[in-house]
Amino acid sequence: MRNVAKLVVVTLFVMLLGTITAEAQVSVSIGIDLPAFPRLEVVPNYPVYYAPSVRANYFFYDGLFWDFNVEDGYWYSSSWYNGPWVFVEPVYVPQVILVIPYRYYRVRPRYWSGWDYDRPPRWGNHWGPQWESSRRDWERWDRTRTYVAAPLPAYQRKYDKNHYPAPSQQITIRSERYRYEPKDDYVRQQQTTILERQSHGGERARDKAERVVKGPDPQEKTQRQEKAQGQEKYKEKGQRQDKSQLQEKGQRQDKAPPQEKARQEKALPQEKYQGQNQDKSQPPEKAQRQDKSQPPEKAQRQENGQRQEKSQPQEKGQRQEKGQEKGT
């Protein structure tokens, strides 16, 4: 009998250990492995806590922990600080979680680069137009109101990593130690589902968000590329125009001086030639005028003188001849 009793105890212990091990193996993890309950601080003007020292997009709101997983682009929730985590459909994510400013996200995906730190992430681009049409006005949040945050589950501080309860035990401990009832409609609708799936080890998303699968917004990427190409083409066109204008101007400058020089060179001989013609034409006229005016008078005088000289010997000779005749 004793041997049978021992066998039954061992069997039960092995079954219990196997159940705990199985639960530990199926527990959904999204990269969060905290050694103890984290330090939480209130986000200013929001009924939400965040963990400054946790390397994750980690929040606490309305009685549940929330984490945005960058790998698949979805939100997860759990009633315990270290999970297991349950995937929450984007359409059921509370509005307050969605409007948390970008600066309180400790892990920022690359496809969020360039976003305003004081505005919430662009969930419409992230989950597509169908989600945005079902959650219209999700950004409208009155930040001037005073909101009261839900009490923290302080009882979990005594459960560090080495004493962390199994998923099936977490729900029991919570129901005994945490009496808070959620105020948010989305949280009330999903709390029962989240706790049930958490007790079975959690649940992961079956796919990835639209933005994670497709990468950066194709329209934004195309617009940026077209804009960059347009600017590059415009710049290149401007450079070509400037270059062509400079070349054309240079060619004009290169062409203009030789032509002008040729014209000057061509004009100089003509002017010289004209000057020579003028020089040649003026002296003959002057000479002709001088020949016609002054030389004729001188010539007549010379001729008259020659005539007088010629006539004087003749007259002298004639007189001598006449004198001789008279002597004889």
Residue pairs with C-beta under 8 A, 6 or more apart in sequence:
20 166
23 166
23 167
23 168
23 201
24 166
26 200
26 201
26 202
27 83
27 84
27 167
27 201
27 202
28 76
28 83
28 84
28 85
28 86
28 201
28 202
28 203
28 204
29 83
29 84
29 85
30 67
30 69
30 71
30 76
30 83
30 85
30 204
31 56
31 69
31 71
32 54
32 56
32 58
32 67
32 82
32 83
32 85
33 82
33 161
34 54
34 81
34 82
34 161
35 160
35 161
36 157
36 160
36 161
37 81
37 156
37 157
37 159
37 160
38 51
38 53
38 54
38 58
38 81
39 51
39 52
39 53
40 49
40 50
40 51
40 60
40 152
41 49
41 50
41 51
41 52
42 48
42 49
42 149
43 49
43 50
43 59
43 100
43 101
43 104
45 143
45 144
45 147
46 96
46 99
46 100
46 143
46 147
47 61
47 62
47 96
47 147
47 148
47 149
47 150
48 59
48 60
48 61
48 96
48 97
48 100
48 149
49 59
49 60
49 61
49 149
49 152
50 58
50 59
50 60
50 100
50 104
51 58
51 59
51 106
52 106
54 106
55 106
55 107
56 67
56 106
56 107
57 67
57 68
57 69
57 70
57 105
57 106
57 107
58 65
58 66
58 67
58 106
59 65
59 66
59 67
59 97
59 100
59 104
60 66
60 150
60 152
61 94
61 96
61 97
61 149
61 150
61 184
61 187
62 94
62 96
62 150
62 182
62 183
62 184
62 187
63 79
63 150
63 153
63 178
63 180
63 181
63 182
63 187
63 191
64 77
64 78
64 79
64 182
64 187
64 191
64 194
65 77
65 78
65 79
65 80
65 81
66 75
66 76
66 77
66 97
67 75
67 76
67 77
67 85
68 74
68 75
68 76
68 105
69 75
69 76
70 107
70 108
70 109
71 208
71 212
72 204
72 205
72 207
72 208
72 209
72 212
73 109
73 126
73 127
73 208
73 209
73 210
73 211
73 212
74 87
74 88
74 90
74 205
74 208
74 209
75 87
75 88
75 90
75 93
75 97
76 85
76 86
76 87
76 88
76 202
77 85
77 86
77 88
77 190
77 194
78 84
78 85
78 86
78 194
78 198
78 202
79 153
79 170
79 171
79 174
79 178
79 194
79 195
79 198
80 153
80 156
80 164
80 165
80 170
80 174
80 198
81 153
81 156
82 161
82 164
83 198
83 202
84 167
84 198
84 201
84 202
85 198
85 202
86 193
86 194
86 197
86 198
86 202
86 203
87 203
87 204
87 205
88 190
88 194
90 123
90 127
90 131
90 135
90 209
91 131
91 134
91 135
92 186
92 189
92 190
93 186
94 184
94 186
94 187
95 135
95 138
95 141
95 186
96 141
96 184
98 120
98 121
98 123
98 135
98 138
98 139
99 120
99 138
99 139
99 141
100 120
101 117
101 118
101 119
101 120
102 108
102 112
102 115
102 116
102 117
102 118
102 119
102 120
102 121
103 117
103 118
105 112
105 121
109 212
111 211
111 212
111 215
111 216
112 121
112 122
115 121
115 122
120 139
123 131
123 132
123 135
123 138
124 131
124 132
125 211
125 217
125 220
126 209
126 210
126 211
127 209
127 210
127 211
128 210
132 138
150 180
150 182
150 183
151 180
153 174
153 177
153 178
155 173
155 177
155 178
159 165
165 173
167 198
167 199
167 200
167 201
167 202
168 199
170 198
170 199
171 195
171 198
171 199
174 195
182 188
182 191
197 203
207 213
211 217
